Amino acid sequence: MPRIVNHEKKRKSIAEAAWNIIKKEGIEKASIRSVAIEAGMSAGALRHYFSTKDEMLLFIMDYYLEEGKKRSQSKSWSDNPLQAVAEVLLELIPIDEEKKIETSVWWILALQSLTSDTL
């Protein structure tokens, strides 16, 4: 009987593995091979999901944008408009380590998109 693979779960684990590498070593170290190793799979298996590094990076950014959106939707925002604006701005400003990494990766990908059709 063939093994049933949850492809969405596998893509999520790839994104999380890549994010771990990016946090520890920087985005330039997030190669297909290093992400595959971190995700516990072969580079060939990873290429089943992403044929290029740019495709993988685009998925990772989309994945983490969605995670940020979920995080934002789960927050309870103030009913006071000025306080709500302050809360939103604090959410967007990279004041903690995770947000600093997210912002750095976003800018790196934005710059790489100038020369990459995929990004």
MOPAC internal coordinates of N, CA, C and O (Angstrom, degrees):
PM7 1SCF
backbone

  N    0.0000 0     0.00 0     0.00 0    0    0    0
  C    1.4393 1     0.00 0     0.00 0    1    0    0
  C    1.5369 1   108.40 1     0.00 0    2    1    0
  O    1.2310 1   120.03 1   -48.67 1    3    2    1
  N    1.3481 1   117.55 1   131.33 1    3    2    1
  C    1.4566 1   119.59 1  -178.73 1    5    3    2
  C    1.5299 1   112.53 1   -67.61 1    6    5    3
  O    1.2310 1   121.77 1   -33.24 1    7    6    5
  N    1.3092 1   114.23 1   146.76 1    7    6    5
  C    1.4530 1   119.90 1   179.64 1    9    7    6
  C    1.5311 1   109.53 1   -74.99 1   10    9    7
  O    1.2310 1   120.59 1   -45.98 1   11   10    9
  N    1.3060 1   116.48 1   134.02 1   11   10    9
  C    1.4618 1   121.24 1   178.97 1   13   11   10
  C    1.5303 1   107.97 1   -91.03 1   14   13   11
  O    1.2310 1   121.15 1   -55.21 1   15   14   13
  N    1.3284 1   115.40 1   124.79 1   15   14   13
  C    1.4600 1   121.37 1  -178.28 1   17   15   14
  C    1.5218 1   108.91 1  -111.03 1   18   17   15
  O    1.2310 1   121.19 1   -50.14 1   19   18   17
  N    1.3053 1   115.33 1   129.86 1   19   18   17
  C    1.4640 1   120.78 1   174.76 1   21   19   18
  C    1.5346 1   106.08 1   -85.50 1   22   21   19
  O    1.2310 1   121.04 1   -80.63 1   23   22   21
  N    1.3357 1   115.63 1    99.37 1   23   22   21
  C    1.4576 1   120.64 1  -173.73 1   25   23   22
  C    1.5218 1   112.31 1   -65.98 1   26   25   23
  O    1.2310 1   120.05 1   143.51 1   27   26   25
  N    1.3116 1   117.51 1   -36.49 1   27   26   25
  C    1.4671 1   119.65 1   179.51 1   29   27   26
  C    1.5276 1   110.18 1   -66.05 1   30   29   27
  O    1.2310 1   120.55 1   139.90 1   31   30   29
  N    1.3176 1   116.56 1   -40.10 1   31   30   29
  C    1.4723 1   120.55 1   177.81 1   33   31   30
  C    1.5278 1   110.24 1   -65.24 1   34   33   31
  O    1.2310 1   120.40 1   141.11 1   35   34   33
  N    1.3167 1   116.83 1   -38.89 1   35   34   33
  C    1.4641 1   121.23 1   179.57 1   37   35   34
  C    1.5353 1   110.53 1   -66.10 1   38   37   35
  O    1.2310 1   120.30 1   137.48 1   39   38   37
  N    1.3428 1   117.03 1   -42.52 1   39   38   37
  C    1.4592 1   121.07 1   178.19 1   41   39   38
  C    1.5433 1   109.91 1   -63.16 1   42   41   39
  O    1.2310 1   120.80 1   141.07 1   43   42   41
  N    1.3275 1   116.08 1   -38.93 1   43   42   41
  C    1.4659 1   120.49 1   177.96 1   45   43   42
  C    1.5317 1   110.19 1   -63.08 1   46   45   43
  O    1.2310 1   120.30 1   136.81 1   47   46   45
  N    1.3214 1   117.02 1   -43.19 1   47   46   45
  C    1.4705 1   119.49 1   179.88 1   49   47   46
  C    1.5275 1   110.89 1   -66.30 1   50   49   47
  O    1.2310 1   120.13 1   147.05 1   51   50   49
  N    1.3271 1   117.36 1   -32.95 1   51   50   49
  C    1.4639 1   121.17 1   175.95 1   53   51   50
  C    1.5305 1   109.40 1   -65.75 1   54   53   51
  O    1.2310 1   120.59 1   134.41 1   55   54   53
  N    1.3337 1   116.48 1   -45.59 1   55   54   53
  C    1.4699 1   120.46 1   179.47 1   57   55   54
  C    1.5203 1   110.56 1   -60.74 1   58   57   55
  O    1.2310 1   120.19 1   136.85 1   59   58   57
  N    1.3138 1   117.25 1   -43.15 1   59   58   57
  C    1.4633 1   120.71 1  -179.56 1   61   59   58
  C    1.5220 1   111.58 1   -67.62 1   62   61   59
  O    1.2310 1   120.32 1   142.39 1   63   62   61
  N    1.3335 1   117.00 1   -37.61 1   63   62   61
  C    1.4630 1   120.67 1   177.07 1   65   63   62
  C    1.5264 1   109.94 1   -64.15 1   66   65   63
  O    1.2310 1   120.51 1   135.07 1   67   66   65
  N    1.3195 1   116.64 1   -44.93 1   67   66   65
  C    1.4663 1   120.33 1   179.14 1   69   67   66
  C    1.5182 1   110.38 1   -63.13 1   70   69   67
  O    1.2310 1   120.56 1   138.39 1   71   70   69
  N    1.3289 1   116.54 1   -41.61 1   71   70   69
  C    1.4657 1   119.79 1  -179.59 1   73   71   70
  C    1.5231 1   110.63 1   -63.06 1   74   73   71
  O    1.2310 1   120.01 1   142.65 1   75   74   73
  N    1.3343 1   117.59 1   -37.35 1   75   74   73
  C    1.4697 1   121.02 1   177.04 1   77   75   74
  C    1.5264 1   110.56 1   -60.79 1   78   77   75
  O    1.2310 1   120.49 1   137.36 1   79   78   77
  N    1.3243 1   116.68 1   -42.64 1   79   78   77
  C    1.4583 1   120.79 1   179.15 1   81   79   78
  C    1.5289 1   109.82 1   -65.81 1   82   81   79
  O    1.2310 1   120.61 1   135.11 1   83   82   81
  N    1.3246 1   116.44 1   -44.89 1   83   82   81
  C    1.4618 1   120.94 1  -179.60 1   85   83   82
  C    1.5277 1   110.36 1   -59.35 1   86   85   83
  O    1.2310 1   120.37 1   136.43 1   87   86   85
  N    1.3299 1   116.91 1   -43.57 1   87   86   85
  C    1.4668 1   120.38 1   179.88 1   89   87   86
  C    1.5222 1   111.85 1   -64.68 1   90   89   87
  O    1.2310 1   120.18 1   140.10 1   91   90   89
  N    1.3276 1   117.25 1   -39.90 1   91   90   89
  C    1.4621 1   121.10 1  -175.44 1   93   91   90
  C    1.5328 1   113.14 1   -82.59 1   94   93   91
  O    1.2310 1   120.82 1   140.04 1   95   94   93
  N    1.3466 1   116.03 1   -39.96 1   95   94   93
  C    1.4599 1   119.14 1  -167.99 1   97   95   94
  C    1.5284 1   114.77 1  -125.22 1   98   97   95
  O    1.2310 1   119.75 1   170.26 1   99   98   97
  N    1.3277 1   118.08 1    -9.74 1   99   98   97
  C    1.4581 1   120.84 1  -178.26 1  101   99   98
  C    1.5158 1   112.00 1   100.86 1  102  101   99
  O    1.2310 1   121.29 1   -22.00 1  103  102  101
  N    1.3188 1   115.14 1   158.00 1  103  102  101
  C    1.4721 1   120.78 1  -174.63 1  105  103  102
  C    1.5275 1   112.51 1   -65.29 1  106  105  103
  O    1.2310 1   120.35 1   149.76 1  107  106  105
  N    1.3303 1   116.93 1   -30.24 1  107  106  105
  C    1.4637 1   119.34 1  -178.95 1  109  107  106
  C    1.5254 1   112.19 1   -65.47 1  110  109  107
  O    1.2310 1   119.81 1   159.20 1  111  110  109
  N    1.3214 1   117.96 1   -20.80 1  111  110  109
  C    1.4752 1   121.92 1   179.29 1  113  111  110
  C    1.5350 1   112.28 1   -88.97 1  114  113  111
  O    1.2310 1   120.12 1   175.42 1  115  114  113
  N    1.3163 1   117.37 1    -4.58 1  115  114  113
  C    1.4721 1   121.16 1  -178.67 1  117  115  114
  C    1.5260 1   109.78 1   -85.20 1  118  117  115
  O    1.2310 1   121.01 1  -109.59 1  119  118  117
  N    1.3188 1   115.67 1    70.41 1  119  118  117
  C    1.4707 1   121.17 1   178.36 1  121  119  118
  C    1.5278 1   109.01 1   -87.28 1  122  121  119
  O    1.2310 1   121.03 1   -13.38 1  123  122  121
  N    1.3197 1   115.64 1   166.62 1  123  122  121
  C    1.4655 1   120.66 1   176.42 1  125  123  122
  C    1.5284 1   109.72 1   -55.16 1  126  125  123
  O    1.2310 1   120.69 1   133.95 1  127  126  125
  N    1.3179 1   116.29 1   -46.05 1  127  126  125
  C    1.4688 1   121.17 1  -177.50 1  129  127  126
  C    1.5282 1   112.05 1   -64.60 1  130  129  127
  O    1.2310 1   119.90 1   132.17 1  131  130  129
  N    1.3444 1   117.80 1   -47.83 1  131  130  129
  C    1.4673 1   120.08 1  -177.10 1  133  131  130
  C    1.5279 1   111.31 1   -67.87 1  134  133  131
  O    1.2310 1   120.35 1   143.27 1  135  134  133
  N    1.3209 1   116.94 1   -36.73 1  135  134  133
  C    1.4721 1   119.93 1   178.00 1  137  135  134
  C    1.5258 1   109.60 1   -67.86 1  138  137  135
  O    1.2310 1   120.44 1   138.97 1  139  138  137
  N    1.3163 1   116.76 1   -41.03 1  139  138  137
  C    1.4663 1   119.88 1   178.26 1  141  139  138
  C    1.5259 1   110.87 1   -59.60 1  142  141  139
  O    1.2310 1   120.46 1   134.97 1  143  142  141
  N    1.3151 1   116.72 1   -45.03 1  143  142  141
  C    1.4662 1   120.87 1   179.21 1  145  143  142
  C    1.5252 1   109.93 1   -61.55 1  146  145  143
  O    1.2310 1   120.45 1   133.33 1  147  146  145
  N    1.3373 1   116.75 1   -46.67 1  147  146  145
  C    1.4647 1   121.16 1  -179.65 1  149  147  146
  C    1.5340 1   111.27 1   -62.11 1  150  149  147
  O    1.2310 1   120.66 1   145.84 1  151  150  149
  N    1.3385 1   116.35 1   -34.16 1  151  150  149
  C    1.4678 1   121.15 1  -179.27 1  153  151  150
  C    1.5241 1   111.99 1   -84.17 1  154  153  151
  O    1.2310 1   120.01 1   175.36 1  155  154  153
  N    1.3312 1   117.59 1    -4.64 1  155  154  153
  C    1.4630 1   121.39 1   178.61 1  157  155  154
  C    1.5190 1   112.92 1    74.59 1  158  157  155
  O    1.2310 1   120.65 1  -141.95 1  159  158  157
  N    1.3215 1   116.36 1    38.05 1  159  158  157
  C    1.4645 1   119.99 1   179.86 1  161  159  158
  C    1.5212 1   109.00 1  -141.94 1  162  161  159
  O    1.2310 1   120.47 1    -8.33 1  163  162  161
  N    1.3090 1   116.71 1   171.67 1  163  162  161
  C    1.4652 1   120.15 1   178.00 1  165  163  162
  C    1.5239 1   109.73 1   -83.63 1  166  165  163
  O    1.2310 1   121.13 1   -20.49 1  167  166  165
  N    1.3212 1   115.44 1   159.51 1  167  166  165
  C    1.4684 1   119.69 1   177.35 1  169  167  166
  C    1.5267 1   110.02 1   -62.33 1  170  169  167
  O    1.2310 1   120.16 1   144.35 1  171  170  169
  N    1.3145 1   117.31 1   -35.65 1  171  170  169
  C    1.4693 1   121.16 1   177.90 1  173  171  170
  C    1.5163 1   111.66 1   -63.45 1  174  173  171
  O    1.2310 1   120.51 1   139.04 1  175  174  173
  N    1.3262 1   116.64 1   -40.96 1  175  174  173
  C    1.4663 1   120.10 1   178.16 1  177  175  174
  C    1.5286 1   110.56 1   -65.64 1  178  177  175
  O    1.2310 1   120.56 1   140.64 1  179  178  177
  N    1.3316 1   116.53 1   -39.36 1  179  178  177
  C    1.4579 1   119.50 1   178.68 1  181  179  178
  C    1.5268 1   110.23 1   -65.46 1  182  181  179
  O    1.2310 1   120.45 1   142.70 1  183  182  181
  N    1.3246 1   116.75 1   -37.30 1  183  182  181
  C    1.4675 1   120.16 1   179.35 1  185  183  182
  C    1.5309 1   111.57 1   -66.66 1  186  185  183
  O    1.2310 1   120.07 1   163.32 1  187  186  185
  N    1.3039 1   117.47 1   -16.68 1  187  186  185
  C    1.4669 1   120.37 1   172.88 1  189  187  186
  C    1.5280 1   109.69 1   -63.14 1  190  189  187
  O    1.2310 1   120.41 1   148.36 1  191  190  189
  N    1.3243 1   116.83 1   -31.64 1  191  190  189
  C    1.4627 1   122.40 1  -178.67 1  193  191  190
  C    1.5266 1   112.10 1   -93.75 1  194  193  191
  O    1.2310 1   120.23 1   143.14 1  195  194  193
  N    1.3214 1   117.16 1   -36.86 1  195  194  193
  C    1.4713 1   121.97 1  -177.04 1  197  195  194
  C    1.5181 1   108.27 1  -138.36 1  198  197  195
  O    1.2310 1   119.79 1   -61.20 1  199  198  197
  N    1.3117 1   118.00 1   118.80 1  199  198  197
  C    1.4631 1   119.61 1  -176.54 1  201  199  198
  C    1.5289 1   112.12 1   -80.86 1  202  201  199
  O    1.2310 1   120.06 1   158.89 1  203  202  201
  N    1.3392 1   117.49 1   -21.11 1  203  202  201
  C    1.4649 1   120.12 1   178.47 1  205  203  202
  C    1.5208 1   110.22 1  -133.61 1  206  205  203
  O    1.2310 1   121.27 1   -17.45 1  207  206  205
  N    1.3168 1   115.18 1   162.55 1  207  206  205
  C    1.4634 1   120.42 1   177.01 1  209  207  206
  C    1.5276 1   110.10 1   -63.35 1  210  209  207
  O    1.2310 1   120.07 1   140.92 1  211  210  209
  N    1.3321 1   117.48 1   -39.08 1  211  210  209
  C    1.4606 1   120.03 1   179.42 1  213  211  210
  C    1.5263 1   112.10 1   -61.80 1  214  213  211
  O    1.2310 1   120.29 1   139.72 1  215  214  213
  N    1.3353 1   117.05 1   -40.28 1  215  214  213
  C    1.4751 1   119.96 1   176.26 1  217  215  214
  C    1.5225 1   110.37 1   -60.76 1  218  217  215
  O    1.2310 1   120.67 1   137.18 1  219  218  217
  N    1.3183 1   116.32 1   -42.82 1  219  218  217
  C    1.4588 1   121.14 1   179.29 1  221  219  218
  C    1.5278 1   110.55 1   -63.75 1  222  221  219
  O    1.2310 1   120.13 1   134.04 1  223  222  221
  N    1.3292 1   117.36 1   -45.96 1  223  222  221
  C    1.4616 1   121.09 1  -179.79 1  225  223  222
  C    1.5234 1   111.64 1   -63.49 1  226  225  223
  O    1.2310 1   120.37 1   141.27 1  227  226  225
  N    1.3158 1   116.90 1   -38.73 1  227  226  225
  C    1.4634 1   120.47 1   177.58 1  229  227  226
  C    1.5253 1   110.44 1   -63.38 1  230  229  227
  O    1.2310 1   120.49 1   136.32 1  231  230  229
  N    1.3273 1   116.67 1   -43.68 1  231  230  229
  C    1.4636 1   119.78 1   177.52 1  233  231  230
  C    1.5232 1   111.28 1   -61.98 1  234  233  231
  O    1.2310 1   120.58 1   137.27 1  235  234  233
  N    1.3301 1   116.49 1   -42.73 1  235  234  233
  C    1.4645 1   121.14 1  -179.62 1  237  235  234
  C    1.5257 1   110.05 1   -60.68 1  238  237  235
  O    1.2310 1   120.40 1   134.92 1  239  238  237
  N    1.3161 1   116.85 1   -45.08 1  239  238  237
  C    1.4657 1   119.68 1  -179.65 1  241  239  238
  C    1.5246 1   110.26 1   -64.93 1  242  241  239
  O    1.2310 1   120.17 1   136.46 1  243  242  241
  N    1.3240 1   117.28 1   -43.54 1  243  242  241
  C    1.4695 1   120.22 1   177.76 1  245  243  242
  C    1.5287 1   110.96 1   -61.66 1  246  245  243
  O    1.2310 1   120.96 1   138.33 1  247  246  245
  N    1.3277 1   115.77 1   -41.67 1  247  246  245
  C    1.4628 1   120.94 1  -179.69 1  249  247  246
  C    1.5338 1   110.18 1   -60.39 1  250  249  247
  O    1.2310 1   120.73 1   132.98 1  251  250  249
  N    1.3280 1   116.22 1   -47.02 1  251  250  249
  C    1.4592 1   118.86 1  -177.93 1  253  251  250
  C    1.5253 1   112.99 1   -75.13 1  254  253  251
  O    1.2310 1   119.83 1   153.94 1  255  254  253
  N    1.3198 1   117.92 1   -26.06 1  255  254  253
  C    1.4686 1   119.63 1   171.53 1  257  255  254
  C    1.5300 1   109.82 1   -64.98 1  258  257  255
  O    1.2310 1   120.89 1   138.77 1  259  258  257
  N    1.3304 1   115.91 1   -41.23 1  259  258  257
  C    1.4689 1   120.01 1   177.01 1  261  259  258
  C    1.5239 1   111.28 1   -64.26 1  262  261  259
  O    1.2310 1   120.59 1   140.39 1  263  262  261
  N    1.3384 1   116.47 1   -39.61 1  263  262  261
  C    1.4647 1   120.13 1   177.91 1  265  263  262
  C    1.5315 1   110.19 1   -63.09 1  266  265  263
  O    1.2310 1   120.44 1   138.81 1  267  266  265
  N    1.3274 1   116.76 1   -41.19 1  267  266  265
  C    1.4587 1   120.84 1   177.20 1  269  267  266
  C    1.5167 1   111.69 1   -64.46 1  270  269  267
  O    1.2310 1   120.83 1   142.10 1  271  270  269
  N    1.3156 1   116.02 1   -37.90 1  271  270  269
  C    1.4694 1   121.19 1   177.52 1  273  271  270
  C    1.5306 1   110.23 1   -63.91 1  274  273  271
  O    1.2310 1   120.65 1   135.86 1  275  274  273
  N    1.3320 1   116.35 1   -44.14 1  275  274  273
  C    1.4699 1   119.93 1   177.06 1  277  275  274
  C    1.5212 1   110.83 1   -62.27 1  278  277  275
  O    1.2310 1   120.96 1   138.04 1  279  278  277
  N    1.3457 1   115.76 1   -41.96 1  279  278  277
  C    1.4616 1   120.63 1   178.42 1  281  279  278
  C    1.5229 1   110.32 1   -60.03 1  282  281  279
  O    1.2310 1   120.64 1   137.36 1  283  282  281
  N    1.3171 1   116.38 1   -42.64 1  283  282  281
  C    1.4629 1   122.00 1  -179.88 1  285  283  282
  C    1.5260 1   111.43 1   -66.39 1  286  285  283
  O    1.2310 1   120.60 1   138.86 1  287  286  285
  N    1.3256 1   116.46 1   -41.14 1  287  286  285
  C    1.4623 1   120.46 1  -178.76 1  289  287  286
  C    1.5207 1   112.39 1   -70.37 1  290  289  287
  O    1.2310 1   120.31 1   156.73 1  291  290  289
  N    1.3113 1   117.02 1   -23.27 1  291  290  289
  C    1.4644 1   119.57 1  -179.04 1  293  291  290
  C    1.5287 1   111.79 1   -85.93 1  294  293  291
  O    1.2310 1   120.35 1   170.35 1  295  294  293
  N    1.3188 1   116.94 1    -9.65 1  295  294  293
  C    1.4665 1   120.39 1   179.37 1  297  295  294
  C    1.5263 1   109.92 1   -79.80 1  298  297  295
  O    1.2310 1   121.55 1   -28.81 1  299  298  297
  N    1.3113 1   114.63 1   151.19 1  299  298  297
  C    1.4658 1   118.74 1   172.43 1  301  299  298
  C    1.5235 1   106.96 1  -101.12 1  302  301  299
  O    1.2310 1   121.04 1   -64.06 1  303  302  301
  N    1.3205 1   115.61 1   115.94 1  303  302  301
  C    1.4494 1   121.99 1  -176.96 1  305  303  302
  C    1.5209 1   109.77 1   -90.68 1  306  305  303
  O    1.2310 1   120.76 1   -28.90 1  307  306  305
  N    1.2952 1   116.16 1   151.10 1  307  306  305
  C    1.4593 1   122.68 1  -179.19 1  309  307  306
  C    1.5280 1   110.59 1   -63.98 1  310  309  307
  O    1.2310 1   120.82 1   -32.92 1  311  310  309
  N    1.3241 1   116.04 1   147.08 1  311  310  309
  C    1.4618 1   121.28 1   174.32 1  313  311  310
  C    1.5202 1   111.23 1   -77.63 1  314  313  311
  O    1.2310 1   120.53 1   159.81 1  315  314  313
  N    1.3241 1   116.59 1   -20.19 1  315  314  313
  C    1.4592 1   121.53 1   177.62 1  317  315  314
  C    1.5276 1   107.98 1   -76.44 1  318  317  315
  O    1.2310 1   119.72 1   -61.46 1  319  318  317
  N    1.3552 1   118.15 1   118.54 1  319  318  317
  C    1.4681 1   120.59 1  -174.95 1  321  319  318
  C    1.5308 1   114.21 1   -55.75 1  322  321  319
  O    1.2310 1   119.85 1   137.56 1  323  322  321
  N    1.3256 1   117.89 1   -42.44 1  323  322  321
  C    1.4581 1   119.77 1   179.95 1  325  323  322
  C    1.5274 1   111.82 1   -66.33 1  326  325  323
  O    1.2310 1   120.59 1   138.90 1  327  326  325
  N    1.3090 1   116.49 1   -41.10 1  327  326  325
  C    1.4596 1   120.84 1   177.74 1  329  327  326
  C    1.5318 1   110.04 1   -65.83 1  330  329  327
  O    1.2310 1   120.38 1   140.73 1  331  330  329
  N    1.3325 1   116.88 1   -39.27 1  331  330  329
  C    1.4638 1   120.99 1   179.10 1  333  331  330
  C    1.5322 1   110.54 1   -62.66 1  334  333  331
  O    1.2310 1   120.27 1   138.35 1  335  334  333
  N    1.3325 1   117.09 1   -41.65 1  335  334  333
  C    1.4649 1   121.12 1   177.57 1  337  335  334
  C    1.5308 1   109.92 1   -61.28 1  338  337  335
  O    1.2310 1   120.40 1   135.33 1  339  338  337
  N    1.3174 1   116.83 1   -44.67 1  339  338  337
  C    1.4657 1   120.90 1   178.24 1  341  339  338
  C    1.5342 1   110.60 1   -60.95 1  342  341  339
  O    1.2310 1   120.24 1   137.47 1  343  342  341
  N    1.3148 1   117.15 1   -42.53 1  343  342  341
  C    1.4674 1   121.14 1   179.26 1  345  343  342
  C    1.5257 1   111.41 1   -63.18 1  346  345  343
  O    1.2310 1   120.54 1   136.92 1  347  346  345
  N    1.3288 1   116.58 1   -43.08 1  347  346  345
  C    1.4615 1   120.48 1   179.53 1  349  347  346
  C    1.5255 1   110.49 1   -64.68 1  350  349  347
  O    1.2310 1   120.47 1   135.39 1  351  350  349
  N    1.3236 1   116.72 1   -44.61 1  351  350  349
  C    1.4617 1   119.86 1   179.15 1  353  351  350
  C    1.5246 1   111.82 1   -61.35 1  354  353  351
  O    1.2310 1   120.45 1   138.57 1  355  354  353
  N    1.3173 1   116.75 1   -41.43 1  355  354  353
  C    1.4616 1   120.05 1   177.43 1  357  355  354
  C    1.5241 1   111.61 1   -64.30 1  358  357  355
  O    1.2310 1   120.49 1   149.51 1  359  358  357
  N    1.3125 1   116.67 1   -30.49 1  359  358  357
  C    1.4611 1   121.03 1   177.50 1  361  359  358
  C    1.5328 1   110.54 1   -70.45 1  362  361  359
  O    1.2310 1   120.60 1   146.91 1  363  362  361
  N    1.3212 1   116.45 1   -33.09 1  363  362  361
  C    1.4639 1   121.16 1  -176.36 1  365  363  362
  C    1.5275 1   113.75 1   -86.08 1  366  365  363
  O    1.2310 1   120.10 1   154.48 1  367  366  365
  N    1.3142 1   117.42 1   -25.52 1  367  366  365
  C    1.4541 1   121.54 1  -177.14 1  369  367  366
  C    1.5325 1   109.46 1   -79.42 1  370  369  367
  O    1.2310 1   120.27 1   -47.64 1  371  370  369
  N    1.3182 1   117.10 1   132.36 1  371  370  369
  C    1.4745 1   119.81 1  -178.50 1  373  371  370
  C    1.5299 1   112.46 1   -74.58 1  374  373  371
  O    1.2310 1   120.87 1  -100.68 1  375  374  373
  N    1.3317 1   115.95 1    79.32 1  375  374  373
  C    1.4590 1   119.73 1  -177.24 1  377  375  374
  C    1.5278 1   113.73 1   -99.80 1  378  377  375
  O    1.2310 1   120.19 1   168.27 1  379  378  377
  N    1.3261 1   117.24 1   -11.73 1  379  378  377
  C    1.4648 1   118.56 1   174.67 1  381  379  378
  C    1.5279 1   108.59 1  -120.66 1  382  381  379
  O    1.2310 1   120.59 1   -10.16 1  383  382  381
  N    1.3095 1   116.47 1   169.84 1  383  382  381
  C    1.4645 1   121.64 1  -173.16 1  385  383  382
  C    1.5319 1   112.11 1   -59.31 1  386  385  383
  O    1.2310 1   119.97 1   135.20 1  387  386  385
  N    1.3193 1   117.67 1   -44.80 1  387  386  385
  C    1.4703 1   120.96 1  -178.47 1  389  387  386
  C    1.5299 1   111.27 1   -62.48 1  390  389  387
  O    1.2310 1   120.29 1   136.15 1  391  390  389
  N    1.3209 1   117.06 1   -43.85 1  391  390  389
  C    1.4717 1   120.37 1  -179.95 1  393  391  390
  C    1.5292 1   110.89 1   -69.24 1  394  393  391
  O    1.2310 1   119.93 1   147.46 1  395  394  393
  N    1.3257 1   117.73 1   -32.54 1  395  394  393
  C    1.4638 1   120.63 1   176.42 1  397  395  394
  C    1.5268 1   109.78 1   -63.08 1  398  397  395
  O    1.2310 1   120.98 1   135.80 1  399  398  397
  N    1.3205 1   115.73 1   -44.20 1  399  398  397
  C    1.4655 1   120.20 1   179.40 1  401  399  398
  C    1.5232 1   109.76 1   -64.60 1  402  401  399
  O    1.2310 1   120.13 1   133.14 1  403  402  401
  N    1.3321 1   117.35 1   -46.86 1  403  402  401
  C    1.4664 1   121.09 1   179.22 1  405  403  402
  C    1.5250 1   110.85 1   -56.43 1  406  405  403
  O    1.2310 1   120.50 1   134.46 1  407  406  405
  N    1.3211 1   116.66 1   -45.54 1  407  406  405
  C    1.4643 1   121.32 1  -178.49 1  409  407  406
  C    1.5297 1   110.67 1   -66.39 1  410  409  407
  O    1.2310 1   120.39 1   136.90 1  411  410  409
  N    1.3179 1   116.86 1   -43.10 1  411  410  409
  C    1.4685 1   120.63 1   179.33 1  413  411  410
  C    1.5190 1   110.97 1   -61.29 1  414  413  411
  O    1.2310 1   120.81 1   133.32 1  415  414  413
  N    1.3263 1   116.05 1   -46.68 1  415  414  413
  C    1.4652 1   120.01 1   179.86 1  417  415  414
  C    1.5317 1   109.86 1   -63.14 1  418  417  415
  O    1.2310 1   120.22 1   138.19 1  419  418  417
  N    1.3163 1   117.18 1   -41.81 1  419  418  417
  C    1.4625 1   120.73 1   179.48 1  421  419  418
  C    1.5329 1   110.03 1   -57.85 1  422  421  419
  O    1.2310 1   119.87 1   132.90 1  423  422  421
  N    1.3429 1   117.86 1   -47.10 1  423  422  421
  C    1.4575 1   121.00 1  -178.86 1  425  423  422
  C    1.5217 1   111.54 1   -66.80 1  426  425  423
  O    1.2310 1   119.89 1   140.31 1  427  426  425
  N    1.3077 1   117.81 1   -39.69 1  427  426  425
  C    1.4646 1   120.87 1   178.06 1  429  427  426
  C    1.5234 1   109.92 1   -61.42 1  430  429  427
  O    1.2310 1   120.60 1   134.02 1  431  430  429
  N    1.3356 1   116.45 1   -45.98 1  431  430  429
  C    1.4643 1   119.78 1   179.61 1  433  431  430
  C    1.5258 1   111.08 1   -66.66 1  434  433  431
  O    1.2310 1   120.32 1   143.35 1  435  434  433
  N    1.3275 1   116.99 1   -36.65 1  435  434  433
  C    1.4677 1   120.07 1   177.88 1  437  435  434
  C    1.5319 1   109.79 1   -61.51 1  438  437  435
  O    1.2310 1   120.39 1   137.44 1  439  438  437
  N    1.3287 1   116.86 1   -42.56 1  439  438  437
  C    1.4637 1   120.20 1   178.42 1  441  439  438
  C    1.5269 1   111.43 1   -68.40 1  442  441  439
  O    1.2310 1   120.34 1   139.42 1  443  442  441
  N    1.3284 1   116.95 1   -40.58 1  443  442  441
  C    1.4681 1   120.21 1   179.01 1  445  443  442
  C    1.5312 1   111.08 1   -65.91 1  446  445  443
  O    1.2310 1   120.66 1   153.23 1  447  446  445
  N    1.3268 1   116.35 1   -26.77 1  447  446  445
  C    1.4663 1   119.19 1  -179.26 1  449  447  446
  C    1.5250 1   112.13 1   -66.06 1  450  449  447
  O    1.2310 1   120.36 1   162.60 1  451  450  449
  N    1.3285 1   116.92 1   -17.40 1  451  450  449
  C    1.4581 1   119.97 1   177.69 1  453  451  450
  C    1.5235 1   111.94 1   -66.50 1  454  453  451
  O    1.2310 1   120.57 1   155.72 1  455  454  453
  N    1.3405 1   116.51 1   -24.28 1  455  454  453
  C    1.4672 1   120.31 1  -178.52 1  457  455  454
  C    1.5237 1   113.61 1  -120.22 1  458  457  455
  O    1.2310 1   119.99 1  -176.62 1  459  458  457
  N    1.3353 1   117.62 1     3.38 1  459  458  457
  C    1.4634 1   121.20 1  -178.21 1  461  459  458
  C    1.5328 1   110.15 1  -122.92 1  462  461  459
  O    1.2310 1   120.77 1   -60.02 1  463  462  461
  N    1.3223 1   116.12 1   119.98 1  463  462  461
  C    1.4652 1   119.86 1   177.85 1  465  463  462
  C    1.5229 1   111.38 1   -63.39 1  466  465  463
  O    1.2310 1   120.04 1   145.09 1  467  466  465
  N    1.3263 1   117.52 1   -34.91 1  467  466  465
  C    1.4675 1   121.43 1  -179.61 1  469  467  466
  C    1.5175 1   111.37 1   -64.27 1  470  469  467
  O    1.2310 1   120.39 1   133.03 1  471  470  469
  N    1.3395 1   116.85 1   -46.97 1  471  470  469
  C    1.4515 1   120.60 1  -178.62 1  473  471  470
  C    1.5171 1   111.13 1   -76.58 1  474  473  471
  O    1.2310 1   120.10 1   180.00 1  475  474  473

